[in-house]
Amino acid sequence: MSSQTDRSEDQMGRQWDKFISNSVLKMGTGLAVGSVFSLLIFRRRLWPIIFGSGIGLGFASNQLQ
């Protein structure tokens, strides 16, 4: 007698799965864009890479709500 109701644990698991996949994708994109800017414009500084990754993580966490 299994019910078709959706448990809160399943909803939370799907939400975290979506967050993790979004954060990997968006942090990777931010890392790539930051690397390009670092190589071409800022003479191989580290901060554009860190900044781009942080922006990607911020966008991913914004969609968590």
PDB file of N, CA, C and O in Angstrom:
ATOM      1  N   MET A   1       0.825  -1.177   0.000  1.00  0.00           N
ATOM      2  CA  MET A   1       0.000   0.000   0.000  1.00  0.00           C
ATOM      3  C   MET A   1       0.878   1.251   0.000  1.00  0.00           C
ATOM      4  O   MET A   1       0.915   1.991   0.983  1.00  0.00           O
ATOM      5  N   SER A   2       1.551   1.472  -1.059  1.00  0.00           N
ATOM      6  CA  SER A   2       2.362   2.689  -1.142  1.00  0.00           C
ATOM      7  C   SER A   2       1.504   3.838  -1.652  1.00  0.00           C
ATOM      8  O   SER A   2       0.716   3.688  -2.586  1.00  0.00           O
ATOM      9  N   SER A   3       1.675   4.962  -1.027  1.00  0.00           N
ATOM     10  CA  SER A   3       0.883   6.123  -1.426  1.00  0.00           C
ATOM     11  C   SER A   3       1.634   6.913  -2.492  1.00  0.00           C
ATOM     12  O   SER A   3       2.853   6.795  -2.616  1.00  0.00           O
ATOM     13  N   GLN A   4       0.924   7.694  -3.237  1.00  0.00           N
ATOM     14  CA  GLN A   4       1.507   8.491  -4.313  1.00  0.00           C
ATOM     15  C   GLN A   4       1.887   9.891  -3.837  1.00  0.00           C
ATOM     16  O   GLN A   4       2.243  10.741  -4.652  1.00  0.00           O
ATOM     17  N   THR A   5       1.817  10.141  -2.527  1.00  0.00           N
ATOM     18  CA  THR A   5       2.169  11.456  -2.016  1.00  0.00           C
ATOM     19  C   THR A   5       3.682  11.633  -2.051  1.00  0.00           C
ATOM     20  O   THR A   5       4.446  10.671  -1.962  1.00  0.00           O
ATOM     21  N   ASP A   6       4.083  12.871  -2.182  1.00  0.00           N
ATOM     22  CA  ASP A   6       5.504  13.201  -2.258  1.00  0.00           C
ATOM     23  C   ASP A   6       5.998  13.576  -0.867  1.00  0.00           C
ATOM     24  O   ASP A   6       5.498  14.524  -0.262  1.00  0.00           O
ATOM     25  N   ARG A   7       6.965  12.841  -0.365  1.00  0.00           N
ATOM     26  CA  ARG A   7       7.488  13.110   0.969  1.00  0.00           C
ATOM     27  C   ARG A   7       8.395  14.331   0.940  1.00  0.00           C
ATOM     28  O   ARG A   7       8.981  14.659  -0.092  1.00  0.00           O
ATOM     29  N   SER A   8       8.503  14.997   2.079  1.00  0.00           N
ATOM     30  CA  SER A   8       9.323  16.206   2.154  1.00  0.00           C
ATOM     31  C   SER A   8      10.806  15.879   1.951  1.00  0.00           C
ATOM     32  O   SER A   8      11.558  16.708   1.437  1.00  0.00           O
ATOM     33  N   GLU A   9      11.225  14.683   2.350  1.00  0.00           N
ATOM     34  CA  GLU A   9      12.621  14.292   2.146  1.00  0.00           C
ATOM     35  C   GLU A   9      12.944  14.189   0.660  1.00  0.00           C
ATOM     36  O   GLU A   9      14.039  14.549   0.227  1.00  0.00           O
ATOM     37  N   ASP A  10      11.980  13.693  -0.120  1.00  0.00           N
ATOM     38  CA  ASP A  10      12.187  13.586  -1.565  1.00  0.00           C
ATOM     39  C   ASP A  10      12.259  14.964  -2.212  1.00  0.00           C
ATOM     40  O   ASP A  10      13.070  15.199  -3.107  1.00  0.00           O
ATOM     41  N   GLN A  11      11.404  15.868  -1.750  1.00  0.00           N
ATOM     42  CA  GLN A  11      11.441  17.233  -2.292  1.00  0.00           C
ATOM     43  C   GLN A  11      12.764  17.903  -1.964  1.00  0.00           C
ATOM     44  O   GLN A  11      13.357  18.561  -2.819  1.00  0.00           O
ATOM     45  N   MET A  12      13.233  17.742  -0.727  1.00  0.00           N
ATOM     46  CA  MET A  12      14.499  18.348  -0.320  1.00  0.00           C
ATOM     47  C   MET A  12      15.659  17.733  -1.099  1.00  0.00           C
ATOM     48  O   MET A  12      16.586  18.445  -1.486  1.00  0.00           O
ATOM     49  N   GLY A  13      15.621  16.439  -1.331  1.00  0.00           N
ATOM     50  CA  GLY A  13      16.669  15.781  -2.109  1.00  0.00           C
ATOM     51  C   GLY A  13      16.730  16.291  -3.542  1.00  0.00           C
ATOM     52  O   GLY A  13      17.812  16.527  -4.079  1.00  0.00           O
ATOM     53  N   ARG A  14      15.558  16.459  -4.160  1.00  0.00           N
ATOM     54  CA  ARG A  14      15.523  17.001  -5.526  1.00  0.00           C
ATOM     55  C   ARG A  14      16.031  18.435  -5.563  1.00  0.00           C
ATOM     56  O   ARG A  14      16.711  18.835  -6.507  1.00  0.00           O
ATOM     57  N   GLN A  15      15.697  19.213  -4.526  1.00  0.00           N
ATOM     58  CA  GLN A  15      16.147  20.603  -4.474  1.00  0.00           C
ATOM     59  C   GLN A  15      17.674  20.671  -4.345  1.00  0.00           C
ATOM     60  O   GLN A  15      18.313  21.495  -4.999  1.00  0.00           O
ATOM     61  N   TRP A  16      18.253  19.821  -3.516  1.00  0.00           N
ATOM     62  CA  TRP A  16      19.705  19.809  -3.362  1.00  0.00           C
ATOM     63  C   TRP A  16      20.397  19.293  -4.622  1.00  0.00           C
ATOM     64  O   TRP A  16      21.452  19.800  -5.003  1.00  0.00           O
ATOM     65  N   ASP A  17      19.811  18.292  -5.266  1.00  0.00           N
ATOM     66  CA  ASP A  17      20.385  17.799  -6.518  1.00  0.00           C
ATOM     67  C   ASP A  17      20.411  18.885  -7.576  1.00  0.00           C
ATOM     68  O   ASP A  17      21.392  19.033  -8.304  1.00  0.00           O
ATOM     69  N   LYS A  18      19.331  19.641  -7.655  1.00  0.00           N
ATOM     70  CA  LYS A  18      19.266  20.742  -8.612  1.00  0.00           C
ATOM     71  C   LYS A  18      20.295  21.819  -8.271  1.00  0.00           C
ATOM     72  O   LYS A  18      20.943  22.366  -9.164  1.00  0.00           O
ATOM     73  N   PHE A  19      20.446  22.128  -6.966  1.00  0.00           N
ATOM     74  CA  PHE A  19      21.417  23.120  -6.541  1.00  0.00           C
ATOM     75  C   PHE A  19      22.837  22.694  -6.875  1.00  0.00           C
ATOM     76  O   PHE A  19      23.629  23.505  -7.356  1.00  0.00           O
ATOM     77  N   ILE A  20      23.165  21.450  -6.629  1.00  0.00           N
ATOM     78  CA  ILE A  20      24.522  20.973  -6.898  1.00  0.00           C
ATOM     79  C   ILE A  20      24.830  21.003  -8.387  1.00  0.00           C
ATOM     80  O   ILE A  20      25.911  21.433  -8.789  1.00  0.00           O
ATOM     81  N   SER A  21      23.888  20.550  -9.206  1.00  0.00           N
ATOM     82  CA  SER A  21      24.142  20.572 -10.647  1.00  0.00           C
ATOM     83  C   SER A  21      24.222  22.008 -11.165  1.00  0.00           C
ATOM     84  O   SER A  21      25.052  22.307 -12.024  1.00  0.00           O
ATOM     85  N   ASN A  22      23.367  22.902 -10.653  1.00  0.00           N
ATOM     86  CA  ASN A  22      23.436  24.303 -11.052  1.00  0.00           C
ATOM     87  C   ASN A  22      24.747  24.937 -10.623  1.00  0.00           C
ATOM     88  O   ASN A  22      25.359  25.676 -11.394  1.00  0.00           O
ATOM     89  N   SER A  23      25.186  24.656  -9.404  1.00  0.00           N
ATOM     90  CA  SER A  23      26.407  25.289  -8.915  1.00  0.00           C
ATOM     91  C   SER A  23      27.637  24.790  -9.667  1.00  0.00           C
ATOM     92  O   SER A  23      28.555  25.566  -9.933  1.00  0.00           O
ATOM     93  N   VAL A  24      27.666  23.511 -10.009  1.00  0.00           N
ATOM     94  CA  VAL A  24      28.810  23.004 -10.784  1.00  0.00           C
ATOM     95  C   VAL A  24      28.847  23.663 -12.162  1.00  0.00           C
ATOM     96  O   VAL A  24      29.907  24.081 -12.630  1.00  0.00           O
ATOM     97  N   LEU A  25      27.698  23.751 -12.799  1.00  0.00           N
ATOM     98  CA  LEU A  25      27.631  24.358 -14.120  1.00  0.00           C
ATOM     99  C   LEU A  25      27.977  25.845 -14.079  1.00  0.00           C
ATOM    100  O   LEU A  25      28.781  26.314 -14.884  1.00  0.00           O
ATOM    101  N   LYS A  26      27.390  26.572 -13.171  1.00  0.00           N
ATOM    102  CA  LYS A  26      27.592  28.018 -13.131  1.00  0.00           C
ATOM    103  C   LYS A  26      28.954  28.402 -12.575  1.00  0.00           C
ATOM    104  O   LYS A  26      29.541  29.390 -13.016  1.00  0.00           O
ATOM    105  N   MET A  27      29.466  27.640 -11.614  1.00  0.00           N
ATOM    106  CA  MET A  27      30.823  27.917 -11.137  1.00  0.00           C
ATOM    107  C   MET A  27      31.839  27.595 -12.219  1.00  0.00           C
ATOM    108  O   MET A  27      32.835  28.304 -12.360  1.00  0.00           O
ATOM    109  N   GLY A  28      31.604  26.540 -12.982  1.00  0.00           N
ATOM    110  CA  GLY A  28      32.508  26.214 -14.093  1.00  0.00           C
ATOM    111  C   GLY A  28      32.511  27.292 -15.155  1.00  0.00           C
ATOM    112  O   GLY A  28      33.560  27.638 -15.699  1.00  0.00           O
ATOM    113  N   THR A  29      31.328  27.827 -15.452  1.00  0.00           N
ATOM    114  CA  THR A  29      31.242  28.917 -16.419  1.00  0.00           C
ATOM    115  C   THR A  29      31.948  30.154 -15.894  1.00  0.00           C
ATOM    116  O   THR A  29      32.690  30.804 -16.631  1.00  0.00           O
ATOM    117  N   GLY A  30      31.725  30.487 -14.622  1.00  0.00           N
ATOM    118  CA  GLY A  30      32.414  31.632 -14.017  1.00  0.00           C
ATOM    119  C   GLY A  30      33.916  31.435 -13.971  1.00  0.00           C
ATOM    120  O   GLY A  30      34.678  32.384 -14.157  1.00  0.00           O
ATOM    121  N   LEU A  31      34.340  30.222 -13.727  1.00  0.00           N
ATOM    122  CA  LEU A  31      35.769  29.908 -13.716  1.00  0.00           C
ATOM    123  C   LEU A  31      36.372  30.095 -15.104  1.00  0.00           C
ATOM    124  O   LEU A  31      37.467  30.640 -15.244  1.00  0.00           O
ATOM    125  N   ALA A  32      35.663  29.646 -16.116  1.00  0.00           N
ATOM    126  CA  ALA A  32      36.158  29.779 -17.486  1.00  0.00           C
ATOM    127  C   ALA A  32      36.223  31.247 -17.916  1.00  0.00           C
ATOM    128  O   ALA A  32      37.214  31.689 -18.495  1.00  0.00           O
ATOM    129  N   VAL A  33      35.166  31.989 -17.628  1.00  0.00           N
ATOM    130  CA  VAL A  33      35.153  33.411 -17.997  1.00  0.00           C
ATOM    131  C   VAL A  33      36.225  34.175 -17.217  1.00  0.00           C
ATOM    132  O   VAL A  33      36.917  35.027 -17.773  1.00  0.00           O
ATOM    133  N   GLY A  34      36.354  33.862 -15.923  1.00  0.00           N
ATOM    134  CA  GLY A  34      37.397  34.504 -15.114  1.00  0.00           C
ATOM    135  C   GLY A  34      38.788  34.167 -15.610  1.00  0.00           C
ATOM    136  O   GLY A  34      39.680  35.016 -15.575  1.00  0.00           O
ATOM    137  N   SER A  35      38.987  32.951 -16.067  1.00  0.00           N
ATOM    138  CA  SER A  35      40.296  32.570 -16.603  1.00  0.00           C
ATOM    139  C   SER A  35      40.629  33.325 -17.881  1.00  0.00           C
ATOM    140  O   SER A  35      41.763  33.760 -18.081  1.00  0.00           O
ATOM    141  N   VAL A  36      39.632  33.477 -18.740  1.00  0.00           N
ATOM    142  CA  VAL A  36      39.857  34.225 -19.984  1.00  0.00           C
ATOM    143  C   VAL A  36      40.207  35.681 -19.667  1.00  0.00           C
ATOM    144  O   VAL A  36      41.158  36.232 -20.220  1.00  0.00           O
ATOM    145  N   PHE A  37      39.433  36.294 -18.777  1.00  0.00           N
ATOM    146  CA  PHE A  37      39.734  37.671 -18.399  1.00  0.00           C
ATOM    147  C   PHE A  37      41.096  37.778 -17.730  1.00  0.00           C
ATOM    148  O   PHE A  37      41.821  38.748 -17.951  1.00  0.00           O
ATOM    149  N   SER A  38      41.447  36.792 -16.914  1.00  0.00           N
ATOM    150  CA  SER A  38      42.734  36.811 -16.237  1.00  0.00           C
ATOM    151  C   SER A  38      43.888  36.720 -17.234  1.00  0.00           C
ATOM    152  O   SER A  38      44.892  37.419 -17.093  1.00  0.00           O
ATOM    153  N   LEU A  39      43.744  35.868 -18.226  1.00  0.00           N
ATOM    154  CA  LEU A  39      44.816  35.696 -19.200  1.00  0.00           C
ATOM    155  C   LEU A  39      44.924  36.865 -20.166  1.00  0.00           C
ATOM    156  O   LEU A  39      46.029  37.285 -20.507  1.00  0.00           O
ATOM    157  N   LEU A  40      43.797  37.392 -20.609  1.00  0.00           N
ATOM    158  CA  LEU A  40      43.817  38.405 -21.658  1.00  0.00           C
ATOM    159  C   LEU A  40      43.925  39.836 -21.146  1.00  0.00           C
ATOM    160  O   LEU A  40      44.585  40.664 -21.775  1.00  0.00           O
ATOM    161  N   ILE A  41      43.302  40.138 -20.041  1.00  0.00           N
ATOM    162  CA  ILE A  41      43.213  41.532 -19.619  1.00  0.00           C
ATOM    163  C   ILE A  41      44.051  41.831 -18.373  1.00  0.00           C
ATOM    164  O   ILE A  41      44.751  42.843 -18.334  1.00  0.00           O
ATOM    165  N   PHE A  42      43.990  40.970 -17.358  1.00  0.00           N
ATOM    166  CA  PHE A  42      44.570  41.300 -16.062  1.00  0.00           C
ATOM    167  C   PHE A  42      45.944  40.676 -15.813  1.00  0.00           C
ATOM    168  O   PHE A  42      46.367  40.565 -14.662  1.00  0.00           O
ATOM    169  N   ARG A  43      46.622  40.280 -16.837  1.00  0.00           N
ATOM    170  CA  ARG A  43      47.985  39.755 -16.758  1.00  0.00           C
ATOM    171  C   ARG A  43      48.167  38.655 -15.713  1.00  0.00           C
ATOM    172  O   ARG A  43      49.028  38.744 -14.837  1.00  0.00           O
ATOM    173  N   ARG A  44      47.354  37.640 -15.823  1.00  0.00           N
ATOM    174  CA  ARG A  44      47.448  36.418 -15.019  1.00  0.00           C
ATOM    175  C   ARG A  44      47.321  36.646 -13.518  1.00  0.00           C
ATOM    176  O   ARG A  44      48.052  36.056 -12.723  1.00  0.00           O
ATOM    177  N   ARG A  45      46.412  37.483 -13.155  1.00  0.00           N
ATOM    178  CA  ARG A  45      46.080  37.659 -11.744  1.00  0.00           C
ATOM    179  C   ARG A  45      45.077  36.585 -11.337  1.00  0.00           C
ATOM    180  O   ARG A  45      44.381  36.033 -12.189  1.00  0.00           O
ATOM    181  N   LEU A  46      44.999  36.289 -10.058  1.00  0.00           N
ATOM    182  CA  LEU A  46      44.118  35.228  -9.575  1.00  0.00           C
ATOM    183  C   LEU A  46      42.713  35.729  -9.263  1.00  0.00           C
ATOM    184  O   LEU A  46      41.758  34.955  -9.331  1.00  0.00           O
ATOM    185  N   TRP A  47      42.570  36.989  -8.928  1.00  0.00           N
ATOM    186  CA  TRP A  47      41.273  37.470  -8.459  1.00  0.00           C
ATOM    187  C   TRP A  47      40.153  37.376  -9.487  1.00  0.00           C
ATOM    188  O   TRP A  47      39.016  37.151  -9.072  1.00  0.00           O
ATOM    189  N   PRO A  48      40.374  37.531 -10.806  1.00  0.00           N
ATOM    190  CA  PRO A  48      39.232  37.359 -11.718  1.00  0.00           C
ATOM    191  C   PRO A  48      38.678  35.929 -11.729  1.00  0.00           C
ATOM    192  O   PRO A  48      37.482  35.729 -11.936  1.00  0.00           O
ATOM    193  N   ILE A  49      39.535  34.954 -11.510  1.00  0.00           N
ATOM    194  CA  ILE A  49      39.095  33.561 -11.467  1.00  0.00           C
ATOM    195  C   ILE A  49      38.250  33.315 -10.223  1.00  0.00           C
ATOM    196  O   ILE A  49      37.195  32.685 -10.298  1.00  0.00           O
ATOM    197  N   ILE A  50      38.709  33.809  -9.091  1.00  0.00           N
ATOM    198  CA  ILE A  50      37.964  33.654  -7.840  1.00  0.00           C
ATOM    199  C   ILE A  50      36.648  34.426  -7.907  1.00  0.00           C
ATOM    200  O   ILE A  50      35.609  33.934  -7.468  1.00  0.00           O
ATOM    201  N   PHE A  51      36.701  35.627  -8.454  1.00  0.00           N
ATOM    202  CA  PHE A  51      35.494  36.451  -8.577  1.00  0.00           C
ATOM    203  C   PHE A  51      34.462  35.780  -9.486  1.00  0.00           C
ATOM    204  O   PHE A  51      33.276  35.754  -9.156  1.00  0.00           O
ATOM    205  N   GLY A  52      34.893  35.244 -10.612  1.00  0.00           N
ATOM    206  CA  GLY A  52      33.978  34.569 -11.528  1.00  0.00           C
ATOM    207  C   GLY A  52      33.344  33.339 -10.905  1.00  0.00           C
ATOM    208  O   GLY A  52      32.156  33.085 -11.102  1.00  0.00           O
ATOM    209  N   SER A  53      34.122  32.577 -10.159  1.00  0.00           N
ATOM    210  CA  SER A  53      33.582  31.395  -9.478  1.00  0.00           C
ATOM    211  C   SER A  53      32.575  31.795  -8.408  1.00  0.00           C
ATOM    212  O   SER A  53      31.542  31.147  -8.244  1.00  0.00           O
ATOM    213  N   GLY A  54      32.878  32.854  -7.689  1.00  0.00           N
ATOM    214  CA  GLY A  54      31.951  33.342  -6.660  1.00  0.00           C
ATOM    215  C   GLY A  54      30.641  33.836  -7.240  1.00  0.00           C
ATOM    216  O   GLY A  54      29.574  33.599  -6.674  1.00  0.00           O
ATOM    217  N   ILE A  55      30.724  34.524  -8.368  1.00  0.00           N
ATOM    218  CA  ILE A  55      29.514  34.980  -9.038  1.00  0.00           C
ATOM    219  C   ILE A  55      28.663  33.779  -9.468  1.00  0.00           C
ATOM    220  O   ILE A  55      27.444  33.791  -9.302  1.00  0.00           O
ATOM    221  N   GLY A  56      29.296  32.760 -10.010  1.00  0.00           N
ATOM    222  CA  GLY A  56      28.566  31.553 -10.414  1.00  0.00           C
ATOM    223  C   GLY A  56      27.901  30.865  -9.243  1.00  0.00           C
ATOM    224  O   GLY A  56      26.760  30.417  -9.352  1.00  0.00           O
ATOM    225  N   LEU A  57      28.603  30.774  -8.115  1.00  0.00           N
ATOM    226  CA  LEU A  57      28.014  30.158  -6.927  1.00  0.00           C
ATOM    227  C   LEU A  57      26.860  31.008  -6.395  1.00  0.00           C
ATOM    228  O   LEU A  57      25.860  30.474  -5.915  1.00  0.00           O
ATOM    229  N   GLY A  58      26.999  32.304  -6.479  1.00  0.00           N
ATOM    230  CA  GLY A  58      25.920  33.187  -6.048  1.00  0.00           C
ATOM    231  C   GLY A  58      24.665  33.025  -6.892  1.00  0.00           C
ATOM    232  O   GLY A  58      23.555  32.990  -6.361  1.00  0.00           O
ATOM    233  N   PHE A  59      24.839  32.927  -8.197  1.00  0.00           N
ATOM    234  CA  PHE A  59      23.687  32.706  -9.064  1.00  0.00           C
ATOM    235  C   PHE A  59      23.027  31.367  -8.776  1.00  0.00           C
ATOM    236  O   PHE A  59      21.800  31.267  -8.800  1.00  0.00           O
ATOM    237  N   ALA A  60      23.812  30.350  -8.509  1.00  0.00           N
ATOM    238  CA  ALA A  60      23.253  29.030  -8.218  1.00  0.00           C
ATOM    239  C   ALA A  60      22.512  29.029  -6.883  1.00  0.00           C
ATOM    240  O   ALA A  60      21.443  28.427  -6.773  1.00  0.00           O
ATOM    241  N   SER A  61      23.063  29.692  -5.871  1.00  0.00           N
ATOM    242  CA  SER A  61      22.385  29.713  -4.572  1.00  0.00           C
ATOM    243  C   SER A  61      21.150  30.596  -4.592  1.00  0.00           C
ATOM    244  O   SER A  61      20.237  30.400  -3.789  1.00  0.00           O
ATOM    245  N   ASN A  62      21.107  31.558  -5.490  1.00  0.00           N
ATOM    246  CA  ASN A  62      19.937  32.411  -5.612  1.00  0.00           C
ATOM    247  C   ASN A  62      18.732  31.604  -6.104  1.00  0.00           C
ATOM    248  O   ASN A  62      17.598  31.910  -5.735  1.00  0.00           O
ATOM    249  N   GLN A  63      18.956  30.602  -6.912  1.00  0.00           N
ATOM    250  CA  GLN A  63      17.873  29.777  -7.417  1.00  0.00           C
ATOM    251  C   GLN A  63      17.457  28.687  -6.438  1.00  0.00           C
ATOM    252  O   GLN A  63      16.509  27.948  -6.703  1.00  0.00           O
ATOM    253  N   LEU A  64      18.155  28.579  -5.312  1.00  0.00           N
ATOM    254  CA  LEU A  64      17.818  27.580  -4.294  1.00  0.00           C
ATOM    255  C   LEU A  64      16.501  27.923  -3.615  1.00  0.00           C
ATOM    256  O   LEU A  64      15.795  27.029  -3.147  1.00  0.00           O
ATOM    257  N   GLN A  65      16.171  29.178  -3.556  1.00  0.00           N
ATOM    258  CA  GLN A  65      14.963  29.608  -2.855  1.00  0.00           C
ATOM    259  C   GLN A  65      13.787  29.239  -3.620  1.00  0.00           C
ATOM    260  O   GLN A  65      12.664  29.515  -3.197  1.00  0.00           O
TER     261      GLN A  65
END
